[in-house]
Amino acid sequence: MQEVEQLIKMANQIADNFSFHDDVVERIADHLERFWAPSMQKKLIDYDQTHGADLRPAAREAMSRLDVG
């Protein structure tokens, strides 16, 4: 499995795990900032900006909140 596909799978699993919270997007973004390397975040952000259809809506919204310089 390609690295981006694995990142998509993991981001969607995170979104599913937090889906019952009112602040799901904030929780996803926080998790990604705390536990994912900036390079992983950047790959997923780049994917989201070009192809993002495979990401859960909450995961896509969380991507827009990440600050990967």
mmCIF file of the N, C-alpha and C atoms, coordinates in Angstrom:
data_MODEL
# 
_entry.id   MODEL 
# 
loop_
_atom_site.group_PDB 
_atom_site.id 
_atom_site.type_symbol 
_atom_site.label_atom_id 
_atom_site.label_alt_id 
_atom_site.label_comp_id 
_atom_site.label_asym_id 
_atom_site.label_entity_id 
_atom_site.label_seq_id 
_atom_site.pdbx_PDB_ins_code 
_atom_site.Cartn_x 
_atom_site.Cartn_y 
_atom_site.Cartn_z 
_atom_site.occupancy 
_atom_site.B_iso_or_equiv 
_atom_site.pdbx_formal_charge 
_atom_site.auth_seq_id 
_atom_site.auth_comp_id 
_atom_site.auth_asym_id 
_atom_site.auth_atom_id 
_atom_site.pdbx_PDB_model_num 
ATOM 1   N N  . MET A 1 1  ? 0.853   -1.182 0.000  1.00 0.00 ? 1  MET A N  1 
ATOM 2   C CA . MET A 1 1  ? 0.000   0.000  0.000  1.00 0.00 ? 1  MET A CA 1 
ATOM 3   C C  . MET A 1 1  ? 0.892   1.236  0.000  1.00 0.00 ? 1  MET A C  1 
ATOM 4   N N  . GLN A 1 2  ? 0.558   2.165  -0.833 1.00 0.00 ? 2  GLN A N  1 
ATOM 5   C CA . GLN A 1 2  ? 1.333   3.394  -0.898 1.00 0.00 ? 2  GLN A CA 1 
ATOM 6   C C  . GLN A 1 2  ? 1.207   4.179  0.398  1.00 0.00 ? 2  GLN A C  1 
ATOM 7   N N  . GLU A 1 3  ? 2.223   4.986  0.667  1.00 0.00 ? 3  GLU A N  1 
ATOM 8   C CA . GLU A 1 3  ? 2.243   5.747  1.919  1.00 0.00 ? 3  GLU A CA 1 
ATOM 9   C C  . GLU A 1 3  ? 1.026   6.665  2.053  1.00 0.00 ? 3  GLU A C  1 
ATOM 10  N N  . VAL A 1 4  ? 0.657   7.360  1.001  1.00 0.00 ? 4  VAL A N  1 
ATOM 11  C CA . VAL A 1 4  ? -0.486  8.278  1.073  1.00 0.00 ? 4  VAL A CA 1 
ATOM 12  C C  . VAL A 1 4  ? -1.764  7.502  1.355  1.00 0.00 ? 4  VAL A C  1 
ATOM 13  N N  . GLU A 1 5  ? -1.917  6.341  0.752  1.00 0.00 ? 5  GLU A N  1 
ATOM 14  C CA . GLU A 1 5  ? -3.105  5.531  1.007  1.00 0.00 ? 5  GLU A CA 1 
ATOM 15  C C  . GLU A 1 5  ? -3.171  5.116  2.470  1.00 0.00 ? 5  GLU A C  1 
ATOM 16  N N  . GLN A 1 6  ? -2.027  4.803  3.055  1.00 0.00 ? 6  GLN A N  1 
ATOM 17  C CA . GLN A 1 6  ? -1.985  4.437  4.473  1.00 0.00 ? 6  GLN A CA 1 
ATOM 18  C C  . GLN A 1 6  ? -2.343  5.644  5.343  1.00 0.00 ? 6  GLN A C  1 
ATOM 19  N N  . LEU A 1 7  ? -1.854  6.817  4.980  1.00 0.00 ? 7  LEU A N  1 
ATOM 20  C CA . LEU A 1 7  ? -2.184  8.034  5.732  1.00 0.00 ? 7  LEU A CA 1 
ATOM 21  C C  . LEU A 1 7  ? -3.677  8.335  5.655  1.00 0.00 ? 7  LEU A C  1 
ATOM 22  N N  . ILE A 1 8  ? -4.273  8.144  4.493  1.00 0.00 ? 8  ILE A N  1 
ATOM 23  C CA . ILE A 1 8  ? -5.719  8.341  4.321  1.00 0.00 ? 8  ILE A CA 1 
ATOM 24  C C  . ILE A 1 8  ? -6.476  7.385  5.231  1.00 0.00 ? 8  ILE A C  1 
ATOM 25  N N  . LYS A 1 9  ? -6.074  6.136  5.206  1.00 0.00 ? 9  LYS A N  1 
ATOM 26  C CA . LYS A 1 9  ? -6.728  5.123  6.044  1.00 0.00 ? 9  LYS A CA 1 
ATOM 27  C C  . LYS A 1 9  ? -6.642  5.509  7.524  1.00 0.00 ? 9  LYS A C  1 
ATOM 28  N N  . MET A 1 10 ? -5.454  5.913  7.962  1.00 0.00 ? 10 MET A N  1 
ATOM 29  C CA . MET A 1 10 ? -5.284  6.280  9.375  1.00 0.00 ? 10 MET A CA 1 
ATOM 30  C C  . MET A 1 10 ? -6.089  7.528  9.730  1.00 0.00 ? 10 MET A C  1 
ATOM 31  N N  . ALA A 1 11 ? -6.081  8.540  8.864  1.00 0.00 ? 11 ALA A N  1 
ATOM 32  C CA . ALA A 1 11 ? -6.844  9.770  9.132  1.00 0.00 ? 11 ALA A CA 1 
ATOM 33  C C  . ALA A 1 11 ? -8.337  9.458  9.224  1.00 0.00 ? 11 ALA A C  1 
ATOM 34  N N  . ASN A 1 12 ? -8.831  8.593  8.359  1.00 0.00 ? 12 ASN A N  1 
ATOM 35  C CA . ASN A 1 12 ? -10.245 8.212  8.410  1.00 0.00 ? 12 ASN A CA 1 
ATOM 36  C C  . ASN A 1 12 ? -10.568 7.419  9.674  1.00 0.00 ? 12 ASN A C  1 
ATOM 37  N N  . GLN A 1 13 ? -9.643  6.589  10.123 1.00 0.00 ? 13 GLN A N  1 
ATOM 38  C CA . GLN A 1 13 ? -9.860  5.854  11.374 1.00 0.00 ? 13 GLN A CA 1 
ATOM 39  C C  . GLN A 1 13 ? -9.918  6.818  12.554 1.00 0.00 ? 13 GLN A C  1 
ATOM 40  N N  . ILE A 1 14 ? -9.046  7.808  12.550 1.00 0.00 ? 14 ILE A N  1 
ATOM 41  C CA . ILE A 1 14 ? -9.056  8.828  13.606 1.00 0.00 ? 14 ILE A CA 1 
ATOM 42  C C  . ILE A 1 14 ? -10.393 9.568  13.576 1.00 0.00 ? 14 ILE A C  1 
ATOM 43  N N  . ALA A 1 15 ? -10.838 9.942  12.378 1.00 0.00 ? 15 ALA A N  1 
ATOM 44  C CA . ALA A 1 15 ? -12.127 10.638 12.243 1.00 0.00 ? 15 ALA A CA 1 
ATOM 45  C C  . ALA A 1 15 ? -13.266 9.769  12.766 1.00 0.00 ? 15 ALA A C  1 
ATOM 46  N N  . ASP A 1 16 ? -13.230 8.488  12.443 1.00 0.00 ? 16 ASP A N  1 
ATOM 47  C CA . ASP A 1 16 ? -14.280 7.578  12.922 1.00 0.00 ? 16 ASP A CA 1 
ATOM 48  C C  . ASP A 1 16 ? -14.259 7.469  14.444 1.00 0.00 ? 16 ASP A C  1 
ATOM 49  N N  . ASN A 1 17 ? -13.069 7.406  15.029 1.00 0.00 ? 17 ASN A N  1 
ATOM 50  C CA . ASN A 1 17 ? -12.952 7.268  16.486 1.00 0.00 ? 17 ASN A CA 1 
ATOM 51  C C  . ASN A 1 17 ? -13.458 8.493  17.239 1.00 0.00 ? 17 ASN A C  1 
ATOM 52  N N  . PHE A 1 18 ? -13.315 9.665  16.640 1.00 0.00 ? 18 PHE A N  1 
ATOM 53  C CA . PHE A 1 18 ? -13.761 10.893 17.297 1.00 0.00 ? 18 PHE A CA 1 
ATOM 54  C C  . PHE A 1 18 ? -15.151 11.329 16.835 1.00 0.00 ? 18 PHE A C  1 
ATOM 55  N N  . SER A 1 19 ? -15.787 10.576 15.979 1.00 0.00 ? 19 SER A N  1 
ATOM 56  C CA . SER A 1 19 ? -17.025 11.018 15.331 1.00 0.00 ? 19 SER A CA 1 
ATOM 57  C C  . SER A 1 19 ? -18.179 11.291 16.285 1.00 0.00 ? 19 SER A C  1 
ATOM 58  N N  . PHE A 1 20 ? -18.149 10.723 17.474 1.00 0.00 ? 20 PHE A N  1 
ATOM 59  C CA . PHE A 1 20 ? -19.262 10.921 18.405 1.00 0.00 ? 20 PHE A CA 1 
ATOM 60  C C  . PHE A 1 20 ? -19.090 12.169 19.277 1.00 0.00 ? 20 PHE A C  1 
ATOM 61  N N  . HIS A 1 21 ? -17.984 12.884 19.109 1.00 0.00 ? 21 HIS A N  1 
ATOM 62  C CA . HIS A 1 21 ? -17.742 14.116 19.871 1.00 0.00 ? 21 HIS A CA 1 
ATOM 63  C C  . HIS A 1 21 ? -18.285 15.324 19.100 1.00 0.00 ? 21 HIS A C  1 
ATOM 64  N N  . ASP A 1 22 ? -18.743 16.308 19.829 1.00 0.00 ? 22 ASP A N  1 
ATOM 65  C CA . ASP A 1 22 ? -19.219 17.540 19.194 1.00 0.00 ? 22 ASP A CA 1 
ATOM 66  C C  . ASP A 1 22 ? -18.088 18.301 18.512 1.00 0.00 ? 22 ASP A C  1 
ATOM 67  N N  . ASP A 1 23 ? -16.878 18.189 19.060 1.00 0.00 ? 23 ASP A N  1 
ATOM 68  C CA . ASP A 1 23 ? -15.723 18.911 18.533 1.00 0.00 ? 23 ASP A CA 1 
ATOM 69  C C  . ASP A 1 23 ? -14.798 17.985 17.737 1.00 0.00 ? 23 ASP A C  1 
ATOM 70  N N  . VAL A 1 24 ? -15.386 17.161 16.900 1.00 0.00 ? 24 VAL A N  1 
ATOM 71  C CA . VAL A 1 24 ? -14.646 16.132 16.166 1.00 0.00 ? 24 VAL A CA 1 
ATOM 72  C C  . VAL A 1 24 ? -13.496 16.722 15.347 1.00 0.00 ? 24 VAL A C  1 
ATOM 73  N N  . VAL A 1 25 ? -13.718 17.818 14.652 1.00 0.00 ? 25 VAL A N  1 
ATOM 74  C CA . VAL A 1 25 ? -12.688 18.391 13.792 1.00 0.00 ? 25 VAL A CA 1 
ATOM 75  C C  . VAL A 1 25 ? -11.500 18.869 14.627 1.00 0.00 ? 25 VAL A C  1 
ATOM 76  N N  . GLU A 1 26 ? -11.786 19.529 15.732 1.00 0.00 ? 26 GLU A N  1 
ATOM 77  C CA . GLU A 1 26 ? -10.717 20.004 16.595 1.00 0.00 ? 26 GLU A CA 1 
ATOM 78  C C  . GLU A 1 26 ? -9.911  18.840 17.164 1.00 0.00 ? 26 GLU A C  1 
ATOM 79  N N  . ARG A 1 27 ? -10.584 17.774 17.529 1.00 0.00 ? 27 ARG A N  1 
ATOM 80  C CA . ARG A 1 27 ? -9.903  16.602 18.079 1.00 0.00 ? 27 ARG A CA 1 
ATOM 81  C C  . ARG A 1 27 ? -9.019  15.928 17.041 1.00 0.00 ? 27 ARG A C  1 
ATOM 82  N N  . ILE A 1 28 ? -9.501  15.848 15.809 1.00 0.00 ? 28 ILE A N  1 
ATOM 83  C CA . ILE A 1 28 ? -8.697  15.251 14.748 1.00 0.00 ? 28 ILE A CA 1 
ATOM 84  C C  . ILE A 1 28 ? -7.449  16.103 14.512 1.00 0.00 ? 28 ILE A C  1 
ATOM 85  N N  . ALA A 1 29 ? -7.641  17.403 14.361 1.00 0.00 ? 29 ALA A N  1 
ATOM 86  C CA . ALA A 1 29 ? -6.510  18.298 14.110 1.00 0.00 ? 29 ALA A CA 1 
ATOM 87  C C  . ALA A 1 29 ? -5.501  18.219 15.254 1.00 0.00 ? 29 ALA A C  1 
ATOM 88  N N  . ASP A 1 30 ? -5.982  18.209 16.487 1.00 0.00 ? 30 ASP A N  1 
ATOM 89  C CA . ASP A 1 30 ? -5.097  18.115 17.645 1.00 0.00 ? 30 ASP A CA 1 
ATOM 90  C C  . ASP A 1 30 ? -4.301  16.807 17.615 1.00 0.00 ? 30 ASP A C  1 
ATOM 91  N N  . HIS A 1 31 ? -4.980  15.720 17.320 1.00 0.00 ? 31 HIS A N  1 
ATOM 92  C CA . HIS A 1 31 ? -4.311  14.416 17.265 1.00 0.00 ? 31 HIS A CA 1 
ATOM 93  C C  . HIS A 1 31 ? -3.225  14.417 16.194 1.00 0.00 ? 31 HIS A C  1 
ATOM 94  N N  . LEU A 1 32 ? -3.551  14.928 15.015 1.00 0.00 ? 32 LEU A N  1 
ATOM 95  C CA . LEU A 1 32 ? -2.574  14.949 13.931 1.00 0.00 ? 32 LEU A CA 1 
ATOM 96  C C  . LEU A 1 32 ? -1.380  15.834 14.267 1.00 0.00 ? 32 LEU A C  1 
ATOM 97  N N  . GLU A 1 33 ? -1.632  16.973 14.890 1.00 0.00 ? 33 GLU A N  1 
ATOM 98  C CA . GLU A 1 33 ? -0.534  17.868 15.280 1.00 0.00 ? 33 GLU A CA 1 
ATOM 99  C C  . GLU A 1 33 ? 0.363   17.243 16.337 1.00 0.00 ? 33 GLU A C  1 
ATOM 100 N N  . ARG A 1 34 ? -0.245  16.507 17.263 1.00 0.00 ? 34 ARG A N  1 
ATOM 101 C CA . ARG A 1 34 ? 0.518   15.947 18.384 1.00 0.00 ? 34 ARG A CA 1 
ATOM 102 C C  . ARG A 1 34 ? 1.263   14.667 18.030 1.00 0.00 ? 34 ARG A C  1 
ATOM 103 N N  . PHE A 1 35 ? 0.676   13.847 17.173 1.00 0.00 ? 35 PHE A N  1 
ATOM 104 C CA . PHE A 1 35 ? 1.225   12.506 16.978 1.00 0.00 ? 35 PHE A CA 1 
ATOM 105 C C  . PHE A 1 35 ? 1.765   12.215 15.579 1.00 0.00 ? 35 PHE A C  1 
ATOM 106 N N  . TRP A 1 36 ? 1.492   13.055 14.628 1.00 0.00 ? 36 TRP A N  1 
ATOM 107 C CA . TRP A 1 36 ? 1.991   12.821 13.272 1.00 0.00 ? 36 TRP A CA 1 
ATOM 108 C C  . TRP A 1 36 ? 3.167   13.752 12.989 1.00 0.00 ? 36 TRP A C  1 
ATOM 109 N N  . ALA A 1 37 ? 4.168   13.233 12.322 1.00 0.00 ? 37 ALA A N  1 
ATOM 110 C CA . ALA A 1 37 ? 5.309   14.041 11.894 1.00 0.00 ? 37 ALA A CA 1 
ATOM 111 C C  . ALA A 1 37 ? 4.822   15.087 10.892 1.00 0.00 ? 37 ALA A C  1 
ATOM 112 N N  . PRO A 1 38 ? 5.475   16.259 10.881 1.00 0.00 ? 38 PRO A N  1 
ATOM 113 C CA . PRO A 1 38 ? 5.084   17.285 9.914  1.00 0.00 ? 38 PRO A CA 1 
ATOM 114 C C  . PRO A 1 38 ? 5.099   16.779 8.463  1.00 0.00 ? 38 PRO A C  1 
ATOM 115 N N  . SER A 1 39 ? 6.022   15.894 8.137  1.00 0.00 ? 39 SER A N  1 
ATOM 116 C CA . SER A 1 39 ? 6.070   15.359 6.772  1.00 0.00 ? 39 SER A CA 1 
ATOM 117 C C  . SER A 1 39 ? 4.819   14.540 6.455  1.00 0.00 ? 39 SER A C  1 
ATOM 118 N N  . MET A 1 40 ? 4.302   13.815 7.430  1.00 0.00 ? 40 MET A N  1 
ATOM 119 C CA . MET A 1 40 ? 3.074   13.044 7.236  1.00 0.00 ? 40 MET A CA 1 
ATOM 120 C C  . MET A 1 40 ? 1.891   13.993 7.040  1.00 0.00 ? 40 MET A C  1 
ATOM 121 N N  . GLN A 1 41 ? 1.835   15.027 7.884  1.00 0.00 ? 41 GLN A N  1 
ATOM 122 C CA . GLN A 1 41 ? 0.763   16.019 7.765  1.00 0.00 ? 41 GLN A CA 1 
ATOM 123 C C  . GLN A 1 41 ? 0.791   16.667 6.388  1.00 0.00 ? 41 GLN A C  1 
ATOM 124 N N  . LYS A 1 42 ? 1.982   17.048 5.936  1.00 0.00 ? 42 LYS A N  1 
ATOM 125 C CA . LYS A 1 42 ? 2.115   17.726 4.645  1.00 0.00 ? 42 LYS A CA 1 
ATOM 126 C C  . LYS A 1 42 ? 1.666   16.834 3.500  1.00 0.00 ? 42 LYS A C  1 
ATOM 127 N N  . LYS A 1 43 ? 2.032   15.565 3.533  1.00 0.00 ? 43 LYS A N  1 
ATOM 128 C CA . LYS A 1 43 ? 1.603   14.648 2.475  1.00 0.00 ? 43 LYS A CA 1 
ATOM 129 C C  . LYS A 1 43 ? 0.080   14.547 2.416  1.00 0.00 ? 43 LYS A C  1 
ATOM 130 N N  . LEU A 1 44 ? -0.545  14.506 3.563  1.00 0.00 ? 44 LEU A N  1 
ATOM 131 C CA . LEU A 1 44 ? -2.003  14.397 3.575  1.00 0.00 ? 44 LEU A CA 1 
ATOM 132 C C  . LEU A 1 44 ? -2.664  15.713 3.161  1.00 0.00 ? 44 LEU A C  1 
ATOM 133 N N  . ILE A 1 45 ? -2.092  16.829 3.570  1.00 0.00 ? 45 ILE A N  1 
ATOM 134 C CA . ILE A 1 45 ? -2.606  18.141 3.142  1.00 0.00 ? 45 ILE A CA 1 
ATOM 135 C C  . ILE A 1 45 ? -2.489  18.272 1.629  1.00 0.00 ? 45 ILE A C  1 
ATOM 136 N N  . ASP A 1 46 ? -1.328  17.893 1.084  1.00 0.00 ? 46 ASP A N  1 
ATOM 137 C CA . ASP A 1 46 ? -1.137  17.963 -0.368 1.00 0.00 ? 46 ASP A CA 1 
ATOM 138 C C  . ASP A 1 46 ? -2.152  17.077 -1.081 1.00 0.00 ? 46 ASP A C  1 
ATOM 139 N N  . TYR A 1 47 ? -2.384  15.892 -0.556 1.00 0.00 ? 47 TYR A N  1 
ATOM 140 C CA . TYR A 1 47 ? -3.379  14.997 -1.146 1.00 0.00 ? 47 TYR A CA 1 
ATOM 141 C C  . TYR A 1 47 ? -4.767  15.638 -1.078 1.00 0.00 ? 47 TYR A C  1 
ATOM 142 N N  . ASP A 1 48 ? -5.103  16.179 0.077  1.00 0.00 ? 48 ASP A N  1 
ATOM 143 C CA . ASP A 1 48 ? -6.429  16.779 0.258  1.00 0.00 ? 48 ASP A CA 1 
ATOM 144 C C  . ASP A 1 48 ? -6.660  17.923 -0.722 1.00 0.00 ? 48 ASP A C  1 
ATOM 145 N N  . GLN A 1 49 ? -5.645  18.705 -0.987 1.00 0.00 ? 49 GLN A N  1 
ATOM 146 C CA . GLN A 1 49 ? -5.791  19.856 -1.877 1.00 0.00 ? 49 GLN A CA 1 
ATOM 147 C C  . GLN A 1 49 ? -5.915  19.457 -3.341 1.00 0.00 ? 49 GLN A C  1 
ATOM 148 N N  . THR A 1 50 ? -5.533  18.230 -3.675 1.00 0.00 ? 50 THR A N  1 
ATOM 149 C CA . THR A 1 50 ? -5.603  17.808 -5.070 1.00 0.00 ? 50 THR A CA 1 
ATOM 150 C C  . THR A 1 50 ? -6.645  16.718 -5.325 1.00 0.00 ? 50 THR A C  1 
ATOM 151 N N  . HIS A 1 51 ? -6.797  15.782 -4.362 1.00 0.00 ? 51 HIS A N  1 
ATOM 152 C CA . HIS A 1 51 ? -7.657  14.631 -4.607 1.00 0.00 ? 51 HIS A CA 1 
ATOM 153 C C  . HIS A 1 51 ? -8.653  14.323 -3.494 1.00 0.00 ? 51 HIS A C  1 
ATOM 154 N N  . GLY A 1 52 ? -8.556  14.901 -2.358 1.00 0.00 ? 52 GLY A N  1 
ATOM 155 C CA . GLY A 1 52 ? -9.227  14.632 -1.113 1.00 0.00 ? 52 GLY A CA 1 
ATOM 156 C C  . GLY A 1 52 ? -10.487 13.803 -1.004 1.00 0.00 ? 52 GLY A C  1 
ATOM 157 N N  . ALA A 1 53 ? -11.029 13.278 -2.082 1.00 0.00 ? 53 ALA A N  1 
ATOM 158 C CA . ALA A 1 53 ? -12.328 12.609 -2.039 1.00 0.00 ? 53 ALA A CA 1 
ATOM 159 C C  . ALA A 1 53 ? -12.375 11.398 -1.104 1.00 0.00 ? 53 ALA A C  1 
ATOM 160 N N  . ASP A 1 54 ? -11.258 10.744 -0.865 1.00 0.00 ? 54 ASP A N  1 
ATOM 161 C CA . ASP A 1 54 ? -11.252 9.544  -0.025 1.00 0.00 ? 54 ASP A CA 1 
ATOM 162 C C  . ASP A 1 54 ? -11.254 9.848  1.469  1.00 0.00 ? 54 ASP A C  1 
ATOM 163 N N  . LEU A 1 55 ? -11.052 11.092 1.829  1.00 0.00 ? 55 LEU A N  1 
ATOM 164 C CA . LEU A 1 55 ? -11.025 11.469 3.242  1.00 0.00 ? 55 LEU A CA 1 
ATOM 165 C C  . LEU A 1 55 ? -12.428 11.757 3.751  1.00 0.00 ? 55 LEU A C  1 
ATOM 166 N N  . ARG A 1 56 ? -12.694 11.364 5.000  1.00 0.00 ? 56 ARG A N  1 
ATOM 167 C CA . ARG A 1 56 ? -13.954 11.700 5.647  1.00 0.00 ? 56 ARG A CA 1 
ATOM 168 C C  . ARG A 1 56 ? -14.067 13.234 5.707  1.00 0.00 ? 56 ARG A C  1 
ATOM 169 N N  . PRO A 1 57 ? -15.275 13.782 5.626  1.00 0.00 ? 57 PRO A N  1 
ATOM 170 C CA . PRO A 1 57 ? -15.434 15.241 5.673  1.00 0.00 ? 57 PRO A CA 1 
ATOM 171 C C  . PRO A 1 57 ? -14.767 15.890 6.893  1.00 0.00 ? 57 PRO A C  1 
ATOM 172 N N  . ALA A 1 58 ? -14.882 15.274 8.064  1.00 0.00 ? 58 ALA A N  1 
ATOM 173 C CA . ALA A 1 58 ? -14.262 15.849 9.263  1.00 0.00 ? 58 ALA A CA 1 
ATOM 174 C C  . ALA A 1 58 ? -12.739 15.840 9.147  1.00 0.00 ? 58 ALA A C  1 
ATOM 175 N N  . ALA A 1 59 ? -12.177 14.799 8.547  1.00 0.00 ? 59 ALA A N  1 
ATOM 176 C CA . ALA A 1 59 ? -10.726 14.737 8.355  1.00 0.00 ? 59 ALA A CA 1 
ATOM 177 C C  . ALA A 1 59 ? -10.277 15.812 7.373  1.00 0.00 ? 59 ALA A C  1 
ATOM 178 N N  . ARG A 1 60 ? -11.064 16.026 6.327  1.00 0.00 ? 60 ARG A N  1 
ATOM 179 C CA . ARG A 1 60 ? -10.734 17.079 5.356  1.00 0.00 ? 60 ARG A CA 1 
ATOM 180 C C  . ARG A 1 60 ? -10.746 18.450 6.034  1.00 0.00 ? 60 ARG A C  1 
ATOM 181 N N  . GLU A 1 61 ? -11.748 18.695 6.861  1.00 0.00 ? 61 GLU A N  1 
ATOM 182 C CA . GLU A 1 61 ? -11.814 19.985 7.546  1.00 0.00 ? 61 GLU A CA 1 
ATOM 183 C C  . GLU A 1 61 ? -10.651 20.148 8.514  1.00 0.00 ? 61 GLU A C  1 
ATOM 184 N N  . ALA A 1 62 ? -10.280 19.073 9.178  1.00 0.00 ? 62 ALA A N  1 
ATOM 185 C CA . ALA A 1 62 ? -9.145  19.129 10.101 1.00 0.00 ? 62 ALA A CA 1 
ATOM 186 C C  . ALA A 1 62 ? -7.851  19.464 9.369  1.00 0.00 ? 62 ALA A C  1 
ATOM 187 N N  . MET A 1 63 ? -7.707  18.992 8.144  1.00 0.00 ? 63 MET A N  1 
ATOM 188 C CA . MET A 1 63 ? -6.506  19.287 7.353  1.00 0.00 ? 63 MET A CA 1 
ATOM 189 C C  . MET A 1 63 ? -6.320  20.794 7.193  1.00 0.00 ? 63 MET A C  1 
ATOM 190 N N  . SER A 1 64 ? -7.428  21.510 7.019  1.00 0.00 ? 64 SER A N  1 
ATOM 191 C CA . SER A 1 64 ? -7.345  22.959 6.813  1.00 0.00 ? 64 SER A CA 1 
ATOM 192 C C  . SER A 1 64 ? -6.899  23.698 8.073  1.00 0.00 ? 64 SER A C  1 
ATOM 193 N N  . ARG A 1 65 ? -6.919  23.024 9.205  1.00 0.00 ? 65 ARG A N  1 
ATOM 194 C CA . ARG A 1 65 ? -6.540  23.662 10.472 1.00 0.00 ? 65 ARG A CA 1 
ATOM 195 C C  . ARG A 1 65 ? -5.090  23.398 10.852 1.00 0.00 ? 65 ARG A C  1 
ATOM 196 N N  . LEU A 1 66 ? -4.425  22.534 10.094 1.00 0.00 ? 66 LEU A N  1 
ATOM 197 C CA . LEU A 1 66 ? -3.039  22.223 10.416 1.00 0.00 ? 66 LEU A CA 1 
ATOM 198 C C  . LEU A 1 66 ? -2.128  23.313 9.878  1.00 0.00 ? 66 LEU A C  1 
ATOM 199 N N  . ASP A 1 67 ? -1.080  23.609 10.617 1.00 0.00 ? 67 ASP A N  1 
ATOM 200 C CA . ASP A 1 67 ? -0.115  24.632 10.216 1.00 0.00 ? 67 ASP A CA 1 
ATOM 201 C C  . ASP A 1 67 ? 1.228   23.948 9.982  1.00 0.00 ? 67 ASP A C  1 
ATOM 202 N N  . VAL A 1 68 ? 1.410   23.512 8.742  1.00 0.00 ? 68 VAL A N  1 
ATOM 203 C CA . VAL A 1 68 ? 2.659   22.844 8.390  1.00 0.00 ? 68 VAL A CA 1 
ATOM 204 C C  . VAL A 1 68 ? 3.457   23.811 7.534  1.00 0.00 ? 68 VAL A C  1 
ATOM 205 N N  . GLY A 1 69 ? 4.477   24.394 8.152  1.00 0.00 ? 69 GLY A N  1 
ATOM 206 C CA . GLY A 1 69 ? 5.283   25.408 7.475  1.00 0.00 ? 69 GLY A CA 1 
ATOM 207 C C  . GLY A 1 69 ? 6.254   24.807 6.590  1.00 0.00 ? 69 GLY A C  1 
# 
